[in-house]
C-alpha cells in the first residue's frame, strides 16, 4: 500500500528534477521562477510528511 503523502512529496521532487530552464538557471542556491515554485511545492509536501512521521513516533 502506497502512502499518498509520501508519494506526493516524492512526485514533487521528481517534478523539480525534471523541469528545464533556458538557459539553465537553477542551482542549489538560486532557482528560476518555475523551479522555485516546484521546489516550494516539494518542500511543503516533505514538511507535511515528516511532521506526520514525527507525530506517529512513540514517546
PDB file of N, H, CA, C and O in Angstrom:
ATOM      1  N   UNK A   1       0.839  -1.180   0.000  1.00  0.00           N
ATOM      2  CA  UNK A   1       0.000   0.000   0.000  1.00  0.00           C
ATOM      3  C   UNK A   1       0.886   1.245   0.000  1.00  0.00           C
ATOM      4  O   UNK A   1       1.801   1.362   0.815  1.00  0.00           O
ATOM      5  N   UNK A   2       0.617   2.152  -0.896  1.00  0.00           N
ATOM      6  H   UNK A   2      -0.127   2.056  -1.559  1.00  0.00           H
ATOM      7  CA  UNK A   2       1.416   3.359  -1.031  1.00  0.00           C
ATOM      8  C   UNK A   2       0.822   4.488  -0.188  1.00  0.00           C
ATOM      9  O   UNK A   2      -0.391   4.695  -0.174  1.00  0.00           O
ATOM     10  N   UNK A   3       1.685   5.201   0.503  1.00  0.00           N
ATOM     11  H   UNK A   3       2.670   5.033   0.491  1.00  0.00           H
ATOM     12  CA  UNK A   3       1.279   6.338   1.325  1.00  0.00           C
ATOM     13  C   UNK A   3       1.106   7.552   0.414  1.00  0.00           C
ATOM     14  O   UNK A   3       2.079   7.993  -0.198  1.00  0.00           O
ATOM     15  N   UNK A   4      -0.107   8.108   0.305  1.00  0.00           N
ATOM     16  H   UNK A   4      -0.898   7.750   0.802  1.00  0.00           H
ATOM     17  CA  UNK A   4      -0.337   9.235  -0.608  1.00  0.00           C
ATOM     18  C   UNK A   4       0.511  10.474  -0.276  1.00  0.00           C
ATOM     19  O   UNK A   4       0.961  11.173  -1.184  1.00  0.00           O
ATOM     20  N   UNK A   5       0.728  10.744   0.997  1.00  0.00           N
ATOM     21  H   UNK A   5       0.362  10.176   1.734  1.00  0.00           H
ATOM     22  CA  UNK A   5       1.529  11.902   1.373  1.00  0.00           C
ATOM     23  C   UNK A   5       2.991  11.709   0.975  1.00  0.00           C
ATOM     24  O   UNK A   5       3.634  12.637   0.485  1.00  0.00           O
ATOM     25  N   UNK A   6       3.508  10.513   1.186  1.00  0.00           N
ATOM     26  H   UNK A   6       2.986   9.759   1.584  1.00  0.00           H
ATOM     27  CA  UNK A   6       4.878  10.204   0.772  1.00  0.00           C
ATOM     28  C   UNK A   6       4.992  10.301  -0.754  1.00  0.00           C
ATOM     29  O   UNK A   6       5.950  10.870  -1.278  1.00  0.00           O
ATOM     30  N   UNK A   7       4.013   9.744  -1.452  1.00  0.00           N
ATOM     31  H   UNK A   7       3.235   9.282  -1.027  1.00  0.00           H
ATOM     32  CA  UNK A   7       4.029   9.766  -2.921  1.00  0.00           C
ATOM     33  C   UNK A   7       4.006  11.200  -3.435  1.00  0.00           C
ATOM     34  O   UNK A   7       4.708  11.527  -4.392  1.00  0.00           O
ATOM     35  N   UNK A   8       3.199  12.066  -2.803  1.00  0.00           N
ATOM     36  H   UNK A   8       2.628  11.800  -2.026  1.00  0.00           H
ATOM     37  CA  UNK A   8       3.102  13.459  -3.232  1.00  0.00           C
ATOM     38  C   UNK A   8       4.444  14.165  -3.061  1.00  0.00           C
ATOM     39  O   UNK A   8       4.860  14.947  -3.915  1.00  0.00           O
ATOM     40  N   UNK A   9       5.106  13.882  -1.960  1.00  0.00           N
ATOM     41  H   UNK A   9       4.768  13.246  -1.266  1.00  0.00           H
ATOM     42  CA  UNK A   9       6.399  14.544  -1.739  1.00  0.00           C
ATOM     43  C   UNK A   9       7.466  14.020  -2.706  1.00  0.00           C
ATOM     44  O   UNK A   9       8.301  14.791  -3.177  1.00  0.00           O
ATOM     45  N   UNK A  10       7.446  12.737  -3.000  1.00  0.00           N
ATOM     46  H   UNK A  10       6.767  12.111  -2.617  1.00  0.00           H
ATOM     47  CA  UNK A  10       8.394  12.192  -3.976  1.00  0.00           C
ATOM     48  C   UNK A  10       8.092  12.694  -5.387  1.00  0.00           C
ATOM     49  O   UNK A  10       9.013  12.984  -6.150  1.00  0.00           O
ATOM     50  N   UNK A  11       6.803  12.799  -5.739  1.00  0.00           N
ATOM     51  H   UNK A  11       6.054  12.563  -5.119  1.00  0.00           H
ATOM     52  CA  UNK A  11       6.422  13.328  -7.049  1.00  0.00           C
ATOM     53  C   UNK A  11       6.853  14.783  -7.198  1.00  0.00           C
ATOM     54  O   UNK A  11       7.245  15.216  -8.281  1.00  0.00           O
ATOM     55  N   UNK A  12       6.777  15.532  -6.104  1.00  0.00           N
ATOM     56  H   UNK A  12       6.458  15.181  -5.224  1.00  0.00           H
ATOM     57  CA  UNK A  12       7.226  16.933  -6.139  1.00  0.00           C
ATOM     58  C   UNK A  12       8.710  17.041  -6.433  1.00  0.00           C
ATOM     59  O   UNK A  12       9.134  17.900  -7.206  1.00  0.00           O
ATOM     60  N   UNK A  13       9.499  16.172  -5.819  1.00  0.00           N
ATOM     61  H   UNK A  13       9.154  15.474  -5.191  1.00  0.00           H
ATOM     62  CA  UNK A  13      10.937  16.176  -6.080  1.00  0.00           C
ATOM     63  C   UNK A  13      11.217  15.776  -7.528  1.00  0.00           C
ATOM     64  O   UNK A  13      12.064  16.380  -8.186  1.00  0.00           O
ATOM     65  N   UNK A  14      10.513  14.769  -8.021  1.00  0.00           N
ATOM     66  H   UNK A  14       9.824  14.278  -7.486  1.00  0.00           H
ATOM     67  CA  UNK A  14      10.680  14.352  -9.416  1.00  0.00           C
ATOM     68  C   UNK A  14      10.350  15.496 -10.376  1.00  0.00           C
ATOM     69  O   UNK A  14      11.069  15.722 -11.349  1.00  0.00           O
ATOM     70  N   UNK A  15       9.262  16.213 -10.100  1.00  0.00           N
ATOM     71  H   UNK A  15       8.677  16.029  -9.310  1.00  0.00           H
ATOM     72  CA  UNK A  15       8.867  17.331 -10.969  1.00  0.00           C
ATOM     73  C   UNK A  15       9.949  18.404 -10.978  1.00  0.00           C
ATOM     74  O   UNK A  15      10.271  18.950 -12.033  1.00  0.00           O
ATOM     75  N   UNK A  16      10.512  18.709  -9.813  1.00  0.00           N
ATOM     76  H   UNK A  16      10.250  18.266  -8.956  1.00  0.00           H
ATOM     77  CA  UNK A  16      11.580  19.710  -9.759  1.00  0.00           C
ATOM     78  C   UNK A  16      12.799  19.238 -10.565  1.00  0.00           C
ATOM     79  O   UNK A  16      13.373  20.005 -11.339  1.00  0.00           O
ATOM     80  N   UNK A  17      13.178  18.001 -10.380  1.00  0.00           N
ATOM     81  H   UNK A  17      12.711  17.379  -9.752  1.00  0.00           H
ATOM     82  CA  UNK A  17      14.362  17.478 -11.080  1.00  0.00           C
ATOM     83  C   UNK A  17      14.169  17.456 -12.595  1.00  0.00           C
ATOM     84  O   UNK A  17      15.132  17.616 -13.346  1.00  0.00           O
ATOM     85  N   UNK A  18      12.928  17.260 -13.046  1.00  0.00           N
ATOM     86  H   UNK A  18      12.146  17.130 -12.436  1.00  0.00           H
ATOM     87  CA  UNK A  18      12.676  17.122 -14.475  1.00  0.00           C
ATOM     88  C   UNK A  18      12.429  18.451 -15.191  1.00  0.00           C
ATOM     89  O   UNK A  18      12.461  18.504 -16.421  1.00  0.00           O
ATOM     90  N   UNK A  19      12.182  19.525 -14.434  1.00  0.00           N
ATOM     91  H   UNK A  19      12.156  19.483 -13.435  1.00  0.00           H
ATOM     92  CA  UNK A  19      11.903  20.788 -15.114  1.00  0.00           C
ATOM     93  C   UNK A  19      13.185  21.304 -15.781  1.00  0.00           C
ATOM     94  O   UNK A  19      14.298  20.992 -15.357  1.00  0.00           O
ATOM     95  N   UNK A  20      12.998  22.078 -16.805  1.00  0.00           N
ATOM     96  H   UNK A  20      12.095  22.332 -17.149  1.00  0.00           H
ATOM     97  CA  UNK A  20      14.141  22.620 -17.535  1.00  0.00           C
ATOM     98  C   UNK A  20      14.021  24.132 -17.629  1.00  0.00           C
ATOM     99  O   UNK A  20      12.925  24.673 -17.777  1.00  0.00           O
ATOM    100  N   UNK A  21      15.137  24.795 -17.542  1.00  0.00           N
ATOM    101  H   UNK A  21      16.027  24.356 -17.421  1.00  0.00           H
ATOM    102  CA  UNK A  21      15.217  26.249 -17.693  1.00  0.00           C
ATOM    103  C   UNK A  21      16.051  26.530 -18.940  1.00  0.00           C
ATOM    104  O   UNK A  21      16.940  25.753 -19.291  1.00  0.00           O
ATOM    105  N   UNK A  22      15.759  27.636 -19.597  1.00  0.00           N
ATOM    106  H   UNK A  22      15.038  28.266 -19.312  1.00  0.00           H
ATOM    107  CA  UNK A  22      16.587  28.050 -20.721  1.00  0.00           C
ATOM    108  C   UNK A  22      16.992  29.491 -20.493  1.00  0.00           C
ATOM    109  O   UNK A  22      16.113  30.352 -20.500  1.00  0.00           O
ATOM    110  N   UNK A  23      18.226  29.807 -20.296  1.00  0.00           N
ATOM    111  H   UNK A  23      18.940  29.107 -20.290  1.00  0.00           H
ATOM    112  CA  UNK A  23      19.342  28.904 -20.045  1.00  0.00           C
ATOM    113  C   UNK A  23      19.185  28.250 -18.666  1.00  0.00           C
ATOM    114  O   UNK A  23      18.396  28.716 -17.845  1.00  0.00           O
ATOM    115  N   UNK A  24      19.926  27.187 -18.418  1.00  0.00           N
ATOM    116  H   UNK A  24      20.567  26.808 -19.086  1.00  0.00           H
ATOM    117  CA  UNK A  24      19.795  26.519 -17.111  1.00  0.00           C
ATOM    118  C   UNK A  24      20.172  27.479 -15.977  1.00  0.00           C
ATOM    119  O   UNK A  24      21.347  27.783 -15.770  1.00  0.00           O
ATOM    120  N   UNK A  25      19.173  27.940 -15.259  1.00  0.00           N
ATOM    121  H   UNK A  25      18.218  27.693 -15.427  1.00  0.00           H
ATOM    122  CA  UNK A  25      19.378  28.931 -14.213  1.00  0.00           C
ATOM    123  C   UNK A  25      19.374  28.332 -12.818  1.00  0.00           C
ATOM    124  O   UNK A  25      19.915  28.937 -11.892  1.00  0.00           O
ATOM    125  N   UNK A  26      18.788  27.179 -12.643  1.00  0.00           N
ATOM    126  H   UNK A  26      18.348  26.687 -13.395  1.00  0.00           H
ATOM    127  CA  UNK A  26      18.608  26.627 -11.306  1.00  0.00           C
ATOM    128  C   UNK A  26      19.898  26.009 -10.767  1.00  0.00           C
ATOM    129  O   UNK A  26      20.562  25.202 -11.419  1.00  0.00           O
ATOM    130  N   UNK A  27      20.212  26.426  -9.557  1.00  0.00           N
ATOM    131  H   UNK A  27      19.674  27.082  -9.028  1.00  0.00           H
ATOM    132  CA  UNK A  27      21.333  25.848  -8.817  1.00  0.00           C
ATOM    133  C   UNK A  27      20.809  25.521  -7.423  1.00  0.00           C
ATOM    134  O   UNK A  27      19.622  25.702  -7.151  1.00  0.00           O
ATOM    135  N   UNK A  28      21.672  25.046  -6.547  1.00  0.00           N
ATOM    136  H   UNK A  28      22.636  24.899  -6.768  1.00  0.00           H
ATOM    137  CA  UNK A  28      21.237  24.761  -5.183  1.00  0.00           C
ATOM    138  C   UNK A  28      20.873  26.023  -4.418  1.00  0.00           C
ATOM    139  O   UNK A  28      20.095  25.964  -3.466  1.00  0.00           O
ATOM    140  N   UNK A  29      21.421  27.161  -4.818  1.00  0.00           N
ATOM    141  H   UNK A  29      22.053  27.209  -5.592  1.00  0.00           H
ATOM    142  CA  UNK A  29      21.158  28.394  -4.083  1.00  0.00           C
ATOM    143  C   UNK A  29      20.284  29.398  -4.826  1.00  0.00           C
ATOM    144  O   UNK A  29      19.840  30.376  -4.225  1.00  0.00           O
ATOM    145  N   UNK A  30      20.026  29.188  -6.107  1.00  0.00           N
ATOM    146  H   UNK A  30      20.387  28.394  -6.596  1.00  0.00           H
ATOM    147  CA  UNK A  30      19.200  30.110  -6.892  1.00  0.00           C
ATOM    148  C   UNK A  30      18.377  29.311  -7.894  1.00  0.00           C
ATOM    149  O   UNK A  30      18.870  28.370  -8.516  1.00  0.00           O
ATOM    150  N   UNK A  31      17.110  29.704  -8.038  1.00  0.00           N
ATOM    151  H   UNK A  31      16.710  30.468  -7.533  1.00  0.00           H
ATOM    152  CA  UNK A  31      16.220  28.971  -8.938  1.00  0.00           C
ATOM    153  C   UNK A  31      15.452  29.936  -9.835  1.00  0.00           C
ATOM    154  O   UNK A  31      15.202  31.083  -9.464  1.00  0.00           O
ATOM    155  N   UNK A  32      15.080  29.452 -11.025  1.00  0.00           N
ATOM    156  H   UNK A  32      15.283  28.520 -11.326  1.00  0.00           H
ATOM    157  CA  UNK A  32      14.211  30.220 -11.899  1.00  0.00           C
ATOM    158  C   UNK A  32      12.818  30.249 -11.251  1.00  0.00           C
ATOM    159  O   UNK A  32      12.586  29.547 -10.267  1.00  0.00           O
ATOM    160  N   UNK A  33      11.901  31.045 -11.784  1.00  0.00           N
ATOM    161  H   UNK A  33      12.090  31.616 -12.583  1.00  0.00           H
ATOM    162  CA  UNK A  33      10.567  31.176 -11.192  1.00  0.00           C
ATOM    163  C   UNK A  33       9.851  29.826 -11.127  1.00  0.00           C
ATOM    164  O   UNK A  33       9.280  29.474 -10.094  1.00  0.00           O
ATOM    165  N   UNK A  34       9.881  29.080 -12.213  1.00  0.00           N
ATOM    166  H   UNK A  34      10.345  29.365 -13.051  1.00  0.00           H
ATOM    167  CA  UNK A  34       9.229  27.765 -12.234  1.00  0.00           C
ATOM    168  C   UNK A  34       9.924  26.804 -11.281  1.00  0.00           C
ATOM    169  O   UNK A  34       9.261  26.055 -10.564  1.00  0.00           O
ATOM    170  N   UNK A  35      11.241  26.819 -11.267  1.00  0.00           N
ATOM    171  H   UNK A  35      11.780  27.428 -11.850  1.00  0.00           H
ATOM    172  CA  UNK A  35      11.991  25.961 -10.358  1.00  0.00           C
ATOM    173  C   UNK A  35      11.681  26.280  -8.911  1.00  0.00           C
ATOM    174  O   UNK A  35      11.565  25.370  -8.091  1.00  0.00           O
ATOM    175  N   UNK A  36      11.545  27.559  -8.581  1.00  0.00           N
ATOM    176  H   UNK A  36      11.639  28.298  -9.248  1.00  0.00           H
ATOM    177  CA  UNK A  36      11.215  27.950  -7.210  1.00  0.00           C
ATOM    178  C   UNK A  36       9.825  27.478  -6.830  1.00  0.00           C
ATOM    179  O   UNK A  36       9.612  27.002  -5.715  1.00  0.00           O
ATOM    180  N   UNK A  37       8.873  27.606  -7.752  1.00  0.00           N
ATOM    181  H   UNK A  37       9.046  27.993  -8.658  1.00  0.00           H
ATOM    182  CA  UNK A  37       7.508  27.142  -7.487  1.00  0.00           C
ATOM    183  C   UNK A  37       7.496  25.643  -7.215  1.00  0.00           C
ATOM    184  O   UNK A  37       6.861  25.188  -6.264  1.00  0.00           O
ATOM    185  N   UNK A  38       8.191  24.878  -8.044  1.00  0.00           N
ATOM    186  H   UNK A  38       8.707  25.248  -8.817  1.00  0.00           H
ATOM    187  CA  UNK A  38       8.253  23.429  -7.872  1.00  0.00           C
ATOM    188  C   UNK A  38       8.974  23.047  -6.583  1.00  0.00           C
ATOM    189  O   UNK A  38       8.560  22.122  -5.884  1.00  0.00           O
ATOM    190  N   UNK A  39      10.054  23.763  -6.272  1.00  0.00           N
ATOM    191  H   UNK A  39      10.390  24.515  -6.840  1.00  0.00           H
ATOM    192  CA  UNK A  39      10.811  23.486  -5.045  1.00  0.00           C
ATOM    193  C   UNK A  39       9.941  23.761  -3.811  1.00  0.00           C
ATOM    194  O   UNK A  39       9.960  22.996  -2.847  1.00  0.00           O
ATOM    195  N   UNK A  40       9.183  24.855  -3.852  1.00  0.00           N
ATOM    196  H   UNK A  40       9.167  25.477  -4.635  1.00  0.00           H
ATOM    197  CA  UNK A  40       8.298  25.186  -2.733  1.00  0.00           C
ATOM    198  C   UNK A  40       7.226  24.120  -2.544  1.00  0.00           C
ATOM    199  O   UNK A  40       6.912  23.746  -1.414  1.00  0.00           O
ATOM    200  N   UNK A  41       6.665  23.630  -3.645  1.00  0.00           N
ATOM    201  H   UNK A  41       6.920  23.933  -4.563  1.00  0.00           H
ATOM    202  CA  UNK A  41       5.678  22.549  -3.564  1.00  0.00           C
ATOM    203  C   UNK A  41       6.297  21.310  -2.917  1.00  0.00           C
ATOM    204  O   UNK A  41       5.709  20.698  -2.025  1.00  0.00           O
ATOM    205  N   UNK A  42       7.476  20.959  -3.376  1.00  0.00           N
ATOM    206  H   UNK A  42       7.954  21.456  -4.100  1.00  0.00           H
ATOM    207  CA  UNK A  42       8.174  19.798  -2.833  1.00  0.00           C
ATOM    208  C   UNK A  42       8.425  19.957  -1.336  1.00  0.00           C
ATOM    209  O   UNK A  42       8.142  19.044  -0.560  1.00  0.00           O
ATOM    210  N   UNK A  43       8.954  21.114  -0.923  1.00  0.00           N
ATOM    211  H   UNK A  43       9.184  21.856  -1.553  1.00  0.00           H
ATOM    212  CA  UNK A  43       9.305  21.274   0.492  1.00  0.00           C
ATOM    213  C   UNK A  43       8.066  21.291   1.380  1.00  0.00           C
ATOM    214  O   UNK A  43       8.113  20.783   2.500  1.00  0.00           O
ATOM    215  N   UNK A  44       6.959  21.862   0.908  1.00  0.00           N
ATOM    216  H   UNK A  44       6.921  22.274  -0.002  1.00  0.00           H
ATOM    217  CA  UNK A  44       5.724  21.825   1.700  1.00  0.00           C
ATOM    218  C   UNK A  44       5.240  20.394   1.884  1.00  0.00           C
ATOM    219  O   UNK A  44       4.846  20.009   2.985  1.00  0.00           O
ATOM    220  N   UNK A  45       5.268  19.598   0.811  1.00  0.00           N
ATOM    221  H   UNK A  45       5.589  19.910  -0.083  1.00  0.00           H
ATOM    222  CA  UNK A  45       4.833  18.204   0.903  1.00  0.00           C
ATOM    223  C   UNK A  45       5.782  17.405   1.798  1.00  0.00           C
ATOM    224  O   UNK A  45       5.332  16.574   2.587  1.00  0.00           O
ATOM    225  N   UNK A  46       7.075  17.647   1.683  1.00  0.00           N
ATOM    226  H   UNK A  46       7.440  18.323   1.042  1.00  0.00           H
ATOM    227  CA  UNK A  46       8.045  16.946   2.516  1.00  0.00           C
ATOM    228  C   UNK A  46       7.846  17.311   3.988  1.00  0.00           C
ATOM    229  O   UNK A  46       7.868  16.437   4.855  1.00  0.00           O
ATOM    230  N   UNK A  47       7.653  18.586   4.265  1.00  0.00           N
ATOM    231  H   UNK A  47       7.635  19.296   3.560  1.00  0.00           H
ATOM    232  CA  UNK A  47       7.432  19.021   5.646  1.00  0.00           C
ATOM    233  C   UNK A  47       6.192  18.363   6.242  1.00  0.00           C
ATOM    234  O   UNK A  47       6.213  17.930   7.394  1.00  0.00           O
ATOM    235  N   UNK A  48       5.112  18.285   5.465  1.00  0.00           N
ATOM    236  H   UNK A  48       5.094  18.637   4.529  1.00  0.00           H
ATOM    237  CA  UNK A  48       3.880  17.653   5.953  1.00  0.00           C
ATOM    238  C   UNK A  48       4.116  16.177   6.240  1.00  0.00           C
ATOM    239  O   UNK A  48       3.662  15.661   7.262  1.00  0.00           O
ATOM    240  N   UNK A  49       4.815  15.502   5.353  1.00  0.00           N
ATOM    241  H   UNK A  49       5.184  15.920   4.523  1.00  0.00           H
ATOM    242  CA  UNK A  49       5.105  14.078   5.549  1.00  0.00           C
ATOM    243  C   UNK A  49       5.958  13.863   6.800  1.00  0.00           C
ATOM    244  O   UNK A  49       5.647  13.002   7.623  1.00  0.00           O
ATOM    245  N   UNK A  50       7.026  14.638   6.943  1.00  0.00           N
ATOM    246  H   UNK A  50       7.279  15.337   6.275  1.00  0.00           H
ATOM    247  CA  UNK A  50       7.918  14.471   8.096  1.00  0.00           C
ATOM    248  C   UNK A  50       7.221  14.836   9.404  1.00  0.00           C
ATOM    249  O   UNK A  50       7.458  14.202  10.432  1.00  0.00           O
ATOM    250  N   UNK A  51       6.371  15.847   9.371  1.00  0.00           N
ATOM    251  H   UNK A  51       6.178  16.363   8.536  1.00  0.00           H
ATOM    252  CA  UNK A  51       5.616  16.224  10.575  1.00  0.00           C
ATOM    253  C   UNK A  51       4.714  15.067  11.005  1.00  0.00           C
ATOM    254  O   UNK A  51       4.633  14.744  12.190  1.00  0.00           O
ATOM    255  N   UNK A  52       4.045  14.453  10.047  1.00  0.00           N
ATOM    256  H   UNK A  52       4.111  14.716   9.084  1.00  0.00           H
ATOM    257  CA  UNK A  52       3.185  13.313  10.369  1.00  0.00           C
ATOM    258  C   UNK A  52       4.009  12.143  10.907  1.00  0.00           C
ATOM    259  O   UNK A  52       3.603  11.485  11.864  1.00  0.00           O
ATOM    260  N   UNK A  53       5.161  11.886  10.296  1.00  0.00           N
ATOM    261  H   UNK A  53       5.492  12.422   9.518  1.00  0.00           H
ATOM    262  CA  UNK A  53       6.023  10.792  10.761  1.00  0.00           C
ATOM    263  C   UNK A  53       6.455  11.023  12.210  1.00  0.00           C
ATOM    264  O   UNK A  53       6.430  10.099  13.023  1.00  0.00           O
ATOM    265  N   UNK A  54       6.844  12.239  12.524  1.00  0.00           N
ATOM    266  H   UNK A  54       6.865  12.989  11.864  1.00  0.00           H
ATOM    267  CA  UNK A  54       7.267  12.551  13.888  1.00  0.00           C
ATOM    268  C   UNK A  54       6.121  12.393  14.879  1.00  0.00           C
ATOM    269  O   UNK A  54       6.328  11.934  16.002  1.00  0.00           O
ATOM    270  N   UNK A  55       4.914  12.771  14.467  1.00  0.00           N
ATOM    271  H   UNK A  55       4.746  13.144  13.555  1.00  0.00           H
ATOM    272  CA  UNK A  55       3.770  12.683  15.384  1.00  0.00           C
ATOM    273  C   UNK A  55       3.367  11.239  15.651  1.00  0.00           C
ATOM    274  O   UNK A  55       2.687  10.963  16.639  1.00  0.00           O
ATOM    275  N   UNK A  56       3.769  10.324  14.798  1.00  0.00           N
ATOM    276  H   UNK A  56       4.322  10.547  13.995  1.00  0.00           H
ATOM    277  CA  UNK A  56       3.410   8.916  14.972  1.00  0.00           C
ATOM    278  C   UNK A  56       4.445   8.130  15.757  1.00  0.00           C
ATOM    279  O   UNK A  56       4.233   6.956  16.061  1.00  0.00           O
ATOM    280  N   UNK A  57       5.551   8.758  16.085  1.00  0.00           N
ATOM    281  H   UNK A  57       5.723   9.711  15.837  1.00  0.00           H
ATOM    282  CA  UNK A  57       6.594   8.082  16.876  1.00  0.00           C
ATOM    283  C   UNK A  57       6.112   7.895  18.311  1.00  0.00           C
ATOM    284  O   UNK A  57       5.451   8.768  18.874  1.00  0.00           O
ATOM    285  N   UNK A  58       6.447   6.754  18.890  1.00  0.00           N
ATOM    286  H   UNK A  58       6.984   6.045  18.433  1.00  0.00           H
ATOM    287  CA  UNK A  58       6.107   6.592  20.311  1.00  0.00           C
ATOM    288  C   UNK A  58       6.944   7.545  21.159  1.00  0.00           C
ATOM    289  O   UNK A  58       8.100   7.821  20.841  1.00  0.00           O
ATOM    290  N   UNK A  59       6.361   8.034  22.219  1.00  0.00           N
ATOM    291  H   UNK A  59       5.421   7.810  22.478  1.00  0.00           H
ATOM    292  CA  UNK A  59       7.089   8.969  23.096  1.00  0.00           C
ATOM    293  C   UNK A  59       7.678   8.267  24.279  1.00  0.00           C
ATOM    294  O   UNK A  59       8.321   8.901  25.116  1.00  0.00           O
TER     295      UNK A  59
END
